Every structure is written in structure tokens, then in C-alpha cells.
């Protein structure tokens, strides 16, 4: 019976530590879950999120320490607790008759082993707590801290937070941005812009409704950003609002915001055509180029031929950069009769103009113009090749169009002064017209009847 004493004494601390460790982990998990839900739901007081995060990571640390004491008890007989907390050395352990603790203490050379155990236990606790909280730490790093930053008094901090949240699709992001929009503070225009990026939601109603309300705001900056986002989401009822914004800038002699031209190209209302034609004729060059692009976006609308005629009328007298944009736009519209206008544009251009590389246009949709860019009027090719590429987008099937285009392509393909890629492109285009669209096949199978025009 005398041999049963020491093992019983050795098992007593283990049982107590196991119980305390279980309680510490359960309590820590409850605290962590509660904190995570509170922060994700935005239910924080004026003190902010710092006390909550202290509680979250504090609970994690306490659980890790208890786990480490349990591991120390299992592997080393509680030697760290006995030596460094209770001050019992090897001689005391030898006198106590606790051979297991004495052997474990002799295996553990110094106090550095326990902190390493704490670190390892902390890593495991961190993983398990985040698993239980659906990746809270990742959420807080990418979303939570930015949502908290929306409550900052610094407008720059708020704007940066909105910019970060605009690329997230988590469920908590949308309510935070909508609240920022409704508050109409310094970050409200940025929130309007950010909501315009949520075009891939299953339903746009949660985004459209607050933006429509913001589009009626007395704040002109907020109103414009809301209108731009509604247009970006292709909410067509916003068309009159876009027209009013453009008209106000034109009447004031200001350069039209390029994003408004992008908006007209997005909503594609035929009622926008007269306004676009006005800008195509009388605005600055970059606005004219974007107006040509926006007109081309109306290709699927009724009365599309009217858009083609607007561009064809402007083509002969336009500046070189605008001609590039009109040629590109006619290629998008793909109206067969535009072959004649493009052929004439090529013939009227000087050799230097034909060598001119038509540039793209960049529209930065973010309020500060620093990001969220849309590139239009691509690819960047020489004007001569732009003409050939645009003609390749059109169906040259009518006899009168072919009668004008085919001999011209034959001569161009054989012209030694023409750009090499133009000669090659002309030959390829000619072969396509003759081989795939031969109106001499009559009415047999696979033939294509001439246009009524």
C-alpha cells in the first residue's frame, strides 16, 4: 500500500490542470465567439473595437497558457510549475518522493522550454478559435478594420477604407457602405462610387435603392457619384440625370467629366444621341473621342443607323485623334455602308496621318482618378490599319458596296508604298469578301441575297 502514495499525488495535479484547461478553453471560446459576432455585426460602442480585440486575443492567450501548463504536466511532470512558480528544486522533489516529476525536471534543461510550449499551444489555439469563428482574423484584417476605420474623424482614413472595401464581396461590406452613404459625410461620395462596383450581385436592388436616393442629394459631389454608379450598373432611368450633369458642364464652359461619357455608353439611350453629337462636334478633342466611343455603344438600339450617320458626317472634318476614334466606332457598329466612308477616310489621309498610331483612352472611375480604370478605343494601331480592321468588321455584301470596295482593296494590296501590314490585311479582307460573301452564287444553298439597299 505504501507504493500507491506517490502515483496518487502525481495524478492529482494532472486532474486539476485538465479540468482548469477545459474550463479556460470553453470560456475563451465563448468570449471569442461573442466578440467576433459583435464586431462583425458592427455593434460596438464609442470606445471602438480595441477593447473587444483585447478581450478576443486575451482569451486566446489565457487558453494557450493553460494548455501549456497541461502539456508541461503531461510531458515534464509539471517541472516548470514546480521549479519556477513554486520554487521547488531537484532536491525538494527527491525528498517528496515524486520520482516522475524529478525525472522530468532533469530532462528539461532550462526555463526556455515552457515559453516554446506556450507559443506552440498559442498557434494551435489561434487556429482552432479562427476555425470556430469562420476565419475571424482574416475577416478583421481585410474587412473588419476597414469597417472600423469608417468611424474615424479623418476623411482620408475613411476614403482609404471605402477603397479597400469596394473590392470585397463579404456580407458585412454592403451594409457598412450603405450606412456611410446615408450619413452623407466626407466619405459618402466614395461610398456611392464603391457601390457601383457591386454589379455582380444576384440582385441589384439593395444597391440601386440607396443610390437612387443619393442621386437626389443636394450635395453636388455625392449626387454625381451616385448618378455615375447607377449608370455603371446600367440603371437606365438615371439617363436624364446624366444628361443634366453634362449639360451643366457644357453651359459652364467646363470640360465634361469623362466618366459621364462612359455613363452614356453604359445606359445606351437613344435620347443621348443628340447630346453626344453636340460633343462630337464642338467639345475638346478627348471629349469628342469619348463621344464617338459612347455613340458606338448604341449599336444594339433601334434607329442604330442614325448613330452611324452622325459618325460618318463628322469623320471628314475631324482632327486626326478624333478620326481615329470615329474609325474605331464605325468598326464596332459594323454597318456595311460605312465601308465607303472608311475608304474615303483612308484616301483623304496624308502618308504621315496613315502612320499615326491611334491612342487608347483611359477613364478612371474612382473619384480621385487614381484607380478603377477602364480602357477604351483599343487596340492602339496605326490609322491605316485601323481602317482595314474596321472594314473587316462589316458585311460587304451589297453589289454597289462591293463594286467600290473590291477594286480599292486590290489596288491597296498591290501598292508598294502602303504599309506592309496594310497590304497583307487588304489581301486577307479581299479574300474574305470574295470567298465567304460571294453574291454571284445566286440563290443556291449557302448563298446570301443582296441587301435591299
C-alpha positions as a printed Julia matrix, in Angstrom:
453×3 Matrix{Float64}:
   0.0    0.0      0.0
   2.94   2.32     0.57
   3.74   2.41    -3.18
   0.33   3.84    -4.07
   1.01   7.23    -2.46
   3.36   8.9     -4.93
   1.4    7.97    -8.08
  -1.79   9.26    -6.5
  -0.09  12.53    -5.63
   1.21  12.77    -9.2
  -2.26  12.25   -10.7
  -3.94  14.92    -8.55
  -2.32  17.99   -10.23
  -2.94  16.43   -13.65
  -6.66  16.06   -12.98
  -6.92  19.61   -11.67
  -5.0   21.05   -14.61
  -7.07  19.09   -17.1
 -10.26  20.46   -15.56
  -8.96  24.03   -15.42
  -7.65  23.82   -19.0
 -11.01  22.58   -20.26
 -12.82  25.41   -18.47
 -10.32  28.0    -19.73
 -10.71  26.85   -23.33
 -14.5   26.76   -23.12
 -14.66  30.21   -21.55
 -12.15  31.58   -24.05
 -14.13  30.15   -26.94
 -17.36  31.71   -25.65
 -15.65  35.1    -25.34
 -14.09  34.78   -28.81
 -17.36  33.83   -30.49
 -19.22  36.66   -28.78
 -16.56  39.24   -29.7
 -16.4   38.03   -33.3
 -20.17  38.26   -33.72
 -20.26  41.69   -32.1
 -17.55  43.11   -34.34
 -18.94  41.52   -37.48
 -22.35  42.94   -36.73
 -20.94  46.43   -36.15
 -22.39  46.58   -32.62
 -19.55  48.46   -30.96
 -19.76  51.46   -28.7
 -17.95  54.77   -28.73
 -14.83  53.13   -27.32
 -14.36  51.39   -30.66
 -13.12  47.91   -31.35
  -9.87  47.98   -29.33
 -11.34  46.69   -26.02
 -13.11  43.93   -27.92
  -9.93  42.84   -29.67
  -8.07  42.87   -26.34
 -10.74  40.55   -24.95
 -10.56  38.3    -28.04
  -6.82  37.84   -28.09
  -6.61  37.9    -24.27
  -8.97  34.93   -24.06
  -6.85  33.18   -26.66
  -3.67  33.85   -24.65
  -5.16  32.61   -21.35
  -6.34  29.4    -23.03
  -2.89  28.89   -24.57
  -1.17  29.32   -21.16
  -3.43  26.74   -19.52
  -2.82  24.39   -22.46
   0.92  24.86   -21.96
   0.71  24.04   -18.24
  -1.2   20.87   -19.11
   1.4   19.86   -21.69
   4.15  20.63   -19.15
   2.41  18.37   -16.66
   1.99  15.54   -19.18
   5.5   15.65   -20.65
   7.64  17.0    -17.8
   5.65  16.17   -14.7
   4.88  19.83   -14.1
   8.56  20.67   -13.61
   8.19  24.28   -14.82
   5.33  24.91   -12.41
   7.18  23.27    -9.55
  10.58  24.86   -10.2
   9.74  28.34   -11.41
   6.34  29.02    -9.85
   6.55  27.09    -6.61
  10.34  27.29    -6.2
  10.91  23.56    -5.71
  14.31  22.32    -6.95
  15.5   18.76    -7.65
  16.43  18.13    -4.01
  12.95  19.02    -2.86
  11.42  16.79    -5.5
  13.74  13.95    -4.45
  12.68  14.32    -0.82
   9.0   14.44    -1.83
   9.23  11.01    -3.44
   7.73  12.24    -6.73
  10.08  10.3     -8.99
   8.19  11.18   -12.19
   8.47  14.93   -11.54
  12.13  14.55   -10.61
  12.92  12.62   -13.81
  11.01  15.12   -15.95
  12.73  18.08   -14.29
  16.08  16.61   -15.06
  15.1   16.12   -18.72
  14.07  19.8    -19.04
  17.36  21.75   -19.04
  16.08  25.29   -18.51
  13.05  27.58   -18.48
  13.12  28.23   -22.23
  11.17  25.05   -22.93
   7.95  26.34   -21.4
   7.67  29.55   -23.46
   8.16  27.42   -26.57
   5.3   25.23   -25.42
   3.18  28.35   -24.89
   3.94  29.51   -28.43
   3.04  26.14   -29.91
  -0.16  25.96   -27.88
  -0.96  29.54   -28.86
  -0.63  28.67   -32.54
  -2.99  25.73   -32.13
  -5.45  27.83   -30.12
  -5.29  30.58   -32.75
  -6.11  28.07   -35.49
  -9.0   26.48   -33.58
 -10.53  29.79   -32.48
 -10.44  31.16   -36.01
 -11.9   27.93   -37.34
 -14.76  28.2    -34.87
 -15.28  31.86   -35.85
 -15.22  31.28   -39.61
 -11.83  32.91   -40.15
 -12.37  35.96   -37.97
  -8.75  37.03   -38.04
  -8.71  37.1    -41.86
 -12.05  38.9    -41.82
 -10.76  41.53   -39.41
  -7.54  42.06   -41.36
  -9.27  42.53   -44.73
 -12.7   43.88   -43.77
 -13.21  44.47   -40.07
 -10.51  47.07   -39.57
 -11.72  48.95   -42.66
 -15.29  48.97   -41.4
 -13.96  50.31   -38.09
 -11.99  52.97   -40.0
 -15.27  54.31   -41.41
 -15.93  55.7    -37.92
 -12.7   57.7    -37.99
 -12.77  61.5    -37.87
 -10.12  61.65   -40.6
 -11.73  61.87   -44.09
  -8.6   60.43   -45.71
  -8.8   57.35   -43.46
 -12.47  56.93   -44.33
 -11.8   57.21   -48.07
  -9.0   54.66   -47.92
 -11.26  52.3    -46.01
 -14.0   52.63   -48.64
 -11.49  51.97   -51.41
 -10.41  48.75   -49.69
 -14.0   47.64   -49.05
 -15.01  48.3    -52.65
 -13.22  45.15   -53.8
 -14.74  42.88   -51.15
 -17.9   40.84   -51.54
 -18.49  39.82   -47.92
 -21.98  40.11   -46.49
 -20.95  42.76   -43.94
 -19.46  45.14   -46.51
 -22.63  46.27   -48.26
 -24.49  47.45   -45.11
 -21.38  49.38   -43.98
 -21.08  51.17   -47.33
 -24.8   51.95   -47.45
 -24.65  53.4    -43.94
 -21.69  55.56   -44.99
 -23.7   56.72   -48.0
 -26.73  57.62   -45.87
 -24.59  59.57   -43.38
 -23.58  61.94   -46.23
 -20.23  62.62   -44.62
 -16.9   63.17   -46.39
 -16.76  59.52   -47.46
 -20.33  59.39   -48.82
 -19.33  60.14   -52.46
 -16.73  57.41   -52.22
 -19.32  55.01   -50.85
 -21.53  55.82   -53.84
 -18.63  55.02   -56.17
 -17.89  51.78   -54.3
 -21.5   50.58   -54.58
 -21.26  50.99   -58.34
 -18.66  48.23   -58.38
 -21.1   45.65   -56.98
 -22.52  44.83   -60.4
 -22.18  41.07   -59.92
 -24.63  40.7    -57.03
 -27.51  38.22   -57.52
 -29.9   41.17   -57.33
 -29.01  44.84   -57.6
 -32.0   46.14   -55.64
 -30.07  46.53   -52.34
 -27.58  48.74   -54.21
 -29.91  50.6    -56.57
 -32.33  51.84   -53.91
 -29.81  53.79   -51.77
 -28.05  55.11   -54.88
 -31.32  56.47   -56.29
 -31.89  58.31   -53.01
 -28.34  59.69   -53.1
 -28.79  60.81   -56.72
 -31.32  63.35   -55.4
 -28.97  64.74   -52.78
 -28.33  68.48   -52.51
 -24.6   67.72   -52.34
 -23.44  68.02   -55.98
 -20.42  65.75   -55.49
 -22.45  62.99   -53.87
 -25.21  63.39   -56.46
 -22.8   62.96   -59.37
 -21.08  59.91   -57.89
 -24.46  58.28   -57.27
 -25.58  59.03   -60.83
 -22.35  57.62   -62.23
 -22.72  54.43   -60.22
 -26.33  53.96   -61.29
 -25.26  54.33   -64.92
 -22.41  51.9    -64.36
 -24.98  49.43   -63.07
 -26.97  50.13   -66.28
 -29.92  51.58   -64.4
 -31.43  53.3    -67.43
 -33.88  55.61   -65.58
 -30.82  57.63   -64.48
 -30.36  58.84   -68.09
 -31.93  62.29   -67.6
 -29.7   62.84   -64.58
 -26.6   62.11   -66.66
 -27.85  64.49   -69.36
 -28.36  67.26   -66.8
 -24.87  66.8    -65.38
 -23.32  67.04   -68.86
 -25.46  70.0    -69.88
 -24.49  71.89   -66.74
 -20.79  71.41   -67.51
 -21.19  72.38   -71.15
 -23.14  75.52   -70.28
 -20.48  76.48   -67.75
 -17.74  76.05   -70.35
 -16.15  73.23   -68.35
 -14.51  70.06   -69.64
 -17.04  67.27   -69.41
 -16.22  64.62   -66.83
 -15.07  61.58   -68.89
 -16.99  59.32   -66.55
 -20.22  60.92   -67.73
 -19.39  59.86   -71.29
 -18.76  56.35   -70.01
 -22.15  56.55   -68.27
 -23.92  57.35   -71.54
 -22.17  54.44   -73.19
 -23.33  52.17   -70.37
 -27.04  53.04   -70.31
 -27.31  53.31   -74.15
 -30.35  55.55   -74.5
 -31.26  56.82   -77.97
 -32.21  60.1    -76.3
 -28.49  60.59   -75.58
 -27.55  60.71   -79.28
 -28.22  64.44   -79.88
 -26.13  65.38   -76.84
 -23.33  63.07   -77.92
 -23.42  64.52   -81.43
 -23.1   68.02   -79.98
 -20.0   66.99   -78.05
 -18.6   65.13   -81.05
 -18.63  68.4    -83.0
 -17.79  71.14   -80.52
 -16.13  69.75   -77.39
 -12.4   69.34   -76.7
 -10.63  66.53   -78.54
 -10.65  63.94   -75.77
 -14.35  64.52   -75.14
 -15.0   64.12   -78.87
 -13.12  60.81   -78.87
 -15.11  59.5    -75.93
 -18.34  60.74   -77.51
 -17.53  58.67   -80.61
 -16.95  55.63   -78.41
 -20.19  56.22   -76.48
 -22.15  56.53   -79.74
 -20.79  53.17   -80.86
 -22.2   51.53   -77.71
 -25.7   52.18   -79.09
 -25.24  49.52   -81.77
 -27.98  47.29   -80.37
 -30.56  50.04   -80.04
 -33.32  50.84   -82.51
 -32.51  53.51   -85.08
 -28.86  52.49   -84.93
 -28.32  53.74   -88.46
 -28.85  57.29   -87.18
 -25.78  56.84   -84.93
 -23.75  55.63   -87.91
 -24.74  58.71   -89.9
 -23.7   61.02   -87.05
 -20.22  59.49   -87.06
 -19.9   59.43   -90.85
 -20.85  63.11   -91.12
 -18.2   64.09   -88.61
 -15.41  61.89   -89.99
 -14.1   64.06   -92.9
 -13.64  67.26   -90.84
 -12.49  65.75   -87.55
  -8.99  66.12   -86.14
  -6.63  63.19   -86.51
  -7.18  61.87   -83.0
 -10.95  62.12   -83.36
 -10.81  60.43   -86.77
  -9.07  57.5    -85.1
 -11.92  57.24   -82.6
 -14.63  57.51   -85.28
 -12.98  54.83   -87.42
 -12.86  52.58   -84.34
 -16.5   53.36   -83.52
 -17.68  52.58   -87.06
 -15.95  49.22   -86.77
 -17.93  48.49   -83.6
 -21.21  49.46   -85.25
 -20.4   47.25   -88.26
 -22.78  48.87   -90.7
 -21.95  47.68   -94.22
 -22.31  51.05   -95.86
 -19.63  52.52   -93.61
 -17.1   50.78   -95.88
 -17.5   53.74   -98.24
 -16.83  56.33   -95.52
 -13.78  54.41   -94.27
 -12.4   54.03   -97.78
 -12.72  57.79   -98.26
 -11.09  58.5    -94.91
  -8.08  56.41   -95.93
  -7.79  58.14   -99.29
  -8.03  61.62   -97.72
  -5.35  60.97   -95.09
  -1.75  62.01   -95.71
   1.04  59.4    -95.51
   2.07  60.76   -92.12
  -1.5   60.55   -90.85
  -1.79  56.94   -92.01
   1.34  56.16   -89.97
  -0.1   57.84   -86.87
  -0.67  55.38   -84.01
  -4.2   55.86   -82.72
  -4.07  56.04   -78.9
  -6.39  54.44   -76.4
  -8.37  56.46   -73.89
  -8.31  55.75   -70.17
 -11.29  56.56   -67.95
 -10.53  56.46   -64.22
 -13.82  55.88   -62.42
 -12.6   56.41   -58.85
 -13.46  59.88   -57.5
  -9.81  60.92   -57.26
  -8.93  59.45   -60.67
  -6.25  57.23   -59.15
  -7.64  53.79   -59.86
 -10.53  51.71   -61.21
  -9.6   52.38   -64.83
 -11.48  51.48   -68.0
  -9.53  51.38   -71.27
 -11.44  52.12   -74.47
 -10.61  52.63   -78.17
  -8.19  49.73   -78.21
  -6.05  48.3    -79.79
  -3.51  51.03   -80.39
  -2.81  50.65   -84.11
  -1.8   52.91   -86.98
  -4.69  54.77   -88.58
  -4.22  52.9    -91.87
  -4.54  49.55   -90.13
  -7.45  50.82   -88.02
  -9.35  51.45   -91.24
  -8.67  47.93   -92.52
  -9.61  46.35   -89.19
 -12.87  48.29   -89.03
 -13.76  47.34   -92.61
 -13.16  43.74   -91.6
 -15.98  44.06   -89.03
 -18.54  44.9    -91.74
 -20.5   42.73   -94.12
 -19.6   43.83   -97.66
 -22.41  42.01   -99.46
 -24.32  44.68  -101.38
 -23.28  44.88  -105.04
 -22.78  48.64  -105.0
 -20.61  48.49  -101.86
 -18.56  45.64  -103.25
 -18.2   47.43  -106.56
 -16.49  50.29  -104.75
 -14.55  48.34  -102.13
 -13.12  45.38  -104.05
 -11.13  47.32  -106.7
  -9.87  49.63  -103.97
  -8.63  46.67  -101.92
  -6.99  45.15  -105.0
  -5.09  48.37  -105.64
  -4.17  48.77  -101.97
  -2.88  45.19  -101.7
  -0.61  45.87  -104.68
   0.51  49.37  -103.63
   4.25  49.22  -102.83
   4.04  52.5   -100.89
   1.42  51.17   -98.48
   2.35  49.84   -95.05
   3.21  46.14   -95.22
   0.59  45.09   -92.68
  -2.0   47.13   -94.57
  -1.18  45.32   -97.81
  -1.45  41.98   -96.05
  -4.65  43.0    -94.29
  -6.2   44.24   -97.53
  -5.46  40.95   -99.28
  -6.94  38.98   -96.41
 -10.05  41.17   -96.34
 -10.45  40.87  -100.09
 -10.21  37.08   -99.92
 -12.84  37.02   -97.19
 -15.24  39.13   -99.21
 -14.79  37.08  -102.36
 -14.79  33.67  -100.72
 -17.34  33.96   -97.96
 -19.71  36.61   -99.26
 -19.92  35.95  -102.98
 -23.19  37.41  -104.23
 -22.59  35.78  -107.64
 -23.61  32.41  -106.21
 -27.2   33.23  -106.97
 -29.93  31.71  -104.89
 -28.32  28.34  -104.26
 -27.79  26.83  -100.82
 -25.48  28.86   -98.7
 -25.89  31.98  -100.85
 -26.62  35.36   -99.36
 -29.09  37.67  -101.02
 -28.0   41.24  -101.76
 -29.17  43.92   -99.42
 -32.29  45.82  -100.4
 -30.09  48.9   -100.36
